[in-house]
Amino acid sequence: MIERDWRPRYVQLAEELRDKILSGEMPAGKPMPSETELAASSGLSRTSVRNALRQLREWGLVRAEQGRGTYVRAPRARVRRRNIERYQWEKDRVHQSEDERRSTGGTERDTGLTVDDLQFHARYRTLPATDDLARRFGIPTGTQLLQRLYWTSAKHEDAPLSMSRSHLLYDMVAANPALLDETSEPWPGGTQHQLSTVGVEVDRITDEVTARPPMPDEADILRIEPGVSVLALYKTCIDTTGKVVEVAEAVYPGDRTELVYDIKLKRWSKR
């Protein structure tokens, strides 16, 4: 007996087209067949064909250009972030020379790209702590914070790899005026080195990861197609005295990001 495929026909068509794209039969940069052509070759309605193309856009495989049609998208760079290793690597870099710290950074580690492959953007502003940020820092609501908005792009792509909002206690970092200047970015050695310049050593970091729809500004900056969720990573940095010194939220497009945790477990004692 032949088993019937109960999936919607537009999903079946989307997967057939996906296979052709991934195999190279439909190469990057080339136009997709028109809706009329796909309807004729598949025997589906134009509505079903449009749904199939929408599914391909949500998978990040095609892009729609106004007035021109739909094109196969070149594969975007992927982020593979190993946070447990990454945070220790960032701490170890604090005592490296400036030349060593300038040679590479966290994004390069996560993507395999080089410094010359990337464009880095930063915007700073001060703001009062919201109730949520105050709770995370353990400070009164309204305490002045320095917010740093970052996003990093591969030069050969139109969509950033990630964006993040980092919050620091303003009075703490104001001890080094360079930490208040967004033109100092990208800072060689990143946040852990920045904190070290005001006498702060990070002792531990807590990560909380959720999947959610993107906020409008996130979808705009990251060029996220409708229907694609983001991975939101809340990072809380705590110093050696037990004080929270940074609260950051990194936002990654869910269709091209992997978060990897390799955790060594203690062995059972021999009995």
C-alpha positions in Angstrom: 0.0 0.0 0.0 1.3 3.5 -0.9 1.3 5.8 2.1 -0.4 9.1 1.4 1.4 12.3 2.1 -1.0 14.3 4.3 1.1 17.5 4.4 -0.4 20.5 2.7 0.5 20.7 -0.9 2.2 24.1 -0.6 4.5 22.6 2.0 5.4 19.7 -0.3 6.1 22.2 -3.1 8.2 24.3 -0.7 10.3 21.3 0.3 10.8 20.3 -3.4 12.0 23.8 -4.2 14.2 23.8 -1.1 15.9 20.6 -2.2 16.6 22.1 -5.6 18.1 25.2 -4.0 20.3 23.2 -1.5 21.5 20.9 -4.2 22.5 23.8 -6.4 20.0 23.0 -9.1 18.6 26.5 -8.5 21.8 28.5 -7.8 22.1 31.5 -5.6 21.3 34.8 -7.3 19.1 33.3 -10.0 15.4 34.2 -10.3 12.9 31.6 -9.2 10.2 30.5 -11.7 7.3 32.9 -11.7 4.1 32.1 -9.8 2.4 31.3 -13.1 5.1 28.8 -14.1 5.1 27.1 -10.7 1.4 26.8 -10.7 1.4 25.2 -14.1 4.3 22.8 -13.3 2.9 21.8 -9.9 -0.8 21.8 -10.6 -1.4 24.0 -7.7 -3.3 27.3 -7.4 -1.5 30.7 -7.4 -2.5 31.0 -3.7 -0.7 27.7 -2.8 2.3 28.8 -4.8 2.5 32.1 -3.0 2.3 30.2 0.3 5.2 27.9 -0.8 7.3 31.0 -1.7 6.5 32.6 1.6 7.7 29.4 3.3 11.0 29.6 1.4 11.4 33.2 2.5 10.8 32.2 6.2 13.5 29.5 5.7 15.9 32.3 4.5 16.3 30.6 1.1 14.9 33.2 -1.2 14.3 37.0 -1.2 11.5 39.0 -2.9 12.5 42.1 -4.8 9.7 44.6 -5.4 8.8 44.7 -9.1 11.4 42.1 -10.1 10.3 38.8 -8.6 11.8 36.2 -6.2 15.5 35.3 -6.2 17.5 32.5 -4.6 19.4 33.9 -1.7 23.1 33.2 -1.2 23.6 31.2 2.1 24.2 33.6 4.9 27.0 33.3 7.4 26.0 31.3 10.5 26.8 31.9 14.1 27.9 29.0 16.2 28.3 30.3 19.7 29.9 28.1 22.5 29.3 30.3 25.5 31.0 28.2 28.2 34.3 28.2 26.3 33.8 31.7 24.9 33.4 33.5 28.3 36.6 31.9 29.7 38.4 32.8 26.4 37.2 36.4 26.9 38.5 36.5 30.4 41.9 35.1 29.5 42.3 37.8 26.8 42.2 40.6 29.4 45.9 40.2 30.1 47.0 39.8 26.5 48.7 42.7 24.6 46.6 45.2 22.8 47.9 43.9 19.4 46.7 40.4 20.3 43.3 41.6 21.5 42.9 43.6 18.3 43.6 40.7 16.1 40.3 38.9 16.7 37.1 39.0 18.7 34.1 37.1 19.8 32.2 37.3 16.5 35.2 36.0 14.6 35.4 33.1 17.0 31.6 32.4 16.5 31.6 32.6 12.7 35.1 31.7 11.4 35.3 35.1 9.7 38.2 37.5 10.1 38.4 41.1 11.4 38.6 42.3 7.8 35.4 40.4 6.9 33.3 42.3 9.5 31.7 45.7 10.0 31.0 46.7 13.6 28.4 49.3 14.7 27.8 50.8 18.2 25.5 53.4 19.6 25.7 54.5 23.3 23.1 56.4 25.4 22.3 56.8 29.1 18.9 55.8 30.5 17.2 55.2 33.9 16.9 51.6 34.9 13.5 50.1 34.2 11.9 47.9 36.8 13.2 44.8 35.0 16.8 46.0 34.7 16.7 47.3 38.3 15.6 43.8 39.4 18.4 42.1 37.5 21.1 44.5 38.8 19.7 44.7 42.3 19.5 48.5 42.2 16.7 51.1 42.7 14.5 51.7 39.6 15.7 54.9 37.9 19.4 54.4 38.6 21.4 55.7 35.7 22.7 53.1 33.2 24.9 53.2 30.1 23.2 51.3 27.3 25.3 50.1 24.4 23.6 48.9 21.2 25.8 46.7 19.0 25.3 45.0 15.7 27.9 43.2 13.6 27.7 42.5 9.8 29.7 40.4 7.4 30.8 42.9 4.7 29.6 40.6 1.9 26.0 40.4 3.3 23.1 42.8 3.7 21.9 41.4 7.1 23.7 41.7 10.4 24.8 38.5 12.2 23.4 39.6 15.6 22.6 42.6 17.7 22.9 43.2 21.4 21.9 45.7 24.1 24.4 45.8 26.9 23.8 47.7 30.2 26.4 48.9 32.6 26.2 50.9 35.8 27.0 54.5 34.7 28.7 55.6 37.9 31.0 52.5 37.8 32.2 52.9 34.2 32.4 56.7 34.4 35.7 56.2 36.3 37.2 55.6 32.8 35.8 58.3 30.4 36.9 56.2 27.4 34.2 53.6 28.4 31.5 56.3 27.7 32.7 57.0 24.2 31.1 54.9 21.4 33.9 55.8 19.0 36.2 53.6 21.1 34.4 50.6 19.7 35.2 47.9 18.7 37.1 47.8 22.0 40.0 45.3 21.8 39.2 42.6 24.3 35.5 43.4 24.6 33.5 44.1 27.8 35.6 42.0 30.2 38.7 44.1 29.3 36.6 47.3 29.5 35.5 46.3 33.1 39.1 45.5 34.0 40.1 49.1 33.4 37.8 50.2 36.3 39.0 47.4 38.6 36.3 44.8 37.9 37.0 41.1 37.5 34.0 39.0 36.2 33.6 35.9 38.4 30.6 34.2 36.8 28.1 34.6 34.1 24.5 33.5 33.9 22.8 32.9 30.5 19.0 32.7 30.0 17.9 31.8 26.4 14.4 32.2 25.0 12.9 32.0 21.6 10.4 34.7 20.7 9.2 36.9 17.8 11.5 39.8 17.0 10.7 43.3 18.1 10.1 45.7 15.2 13.6 47.3 15.6 15.2 43.9 15.8 13.5 42.7 12.6 14.5 45.9 10.9 18.2 45.8 11.9 18.6 42.1 11.4 16.5 42.0 8.2 14.4 39.1 9.5 11.8 37.7 7.2 8.2 37.4 8.6 7.7 34.2 10.5 11.3 33.8 11.6 11.8 33.9 15.4 14.9 35.1 17.3 17.0 33.6 20.0 17.3 36.1 22.8 20.2 35.4 25.2 20.1 37.3 28.5 23.6 37.5 30.0 24.2 38.6 33.6 27.8 39.2 34.6 28.7 39.1 38.3 32.0 40.2 39.8 34.2 38.6 42.4 32.3 40.5 45.2 28.9 39.1 44.1 27.8 42.4 42.4 26.0 42.4 39.0 28.2 44.5 36.7 26.5 43.9 33.3 23.1 42.9 32.0 23.0 42.3 28.3 20.6 40.8 25.8 22.0 39.4 22.6 19.5 38.7 19.8 20.2 36.2 17.0 18.2 35.3 13.9 16.8 31.9 14.7 17.3 30.6 11.2 21.1 30.9 11.2 22.2 30.6 14.8 23.3 27.7 16.9 24.0 27.9 20.7 26.3 25.1 21.8 26.8 24.0 25.4 29.5 21.3 26.0 29.3 20.5 29.7 31.7 18.2 31.5 29.9 16.1 34.2 31.5 14.8 37.3 32.1 11.1 37.4 30.5 8.8 40.0 32.8 7.9 42.8 33.9 4.3 42.8 32.1 2.1 45.3 
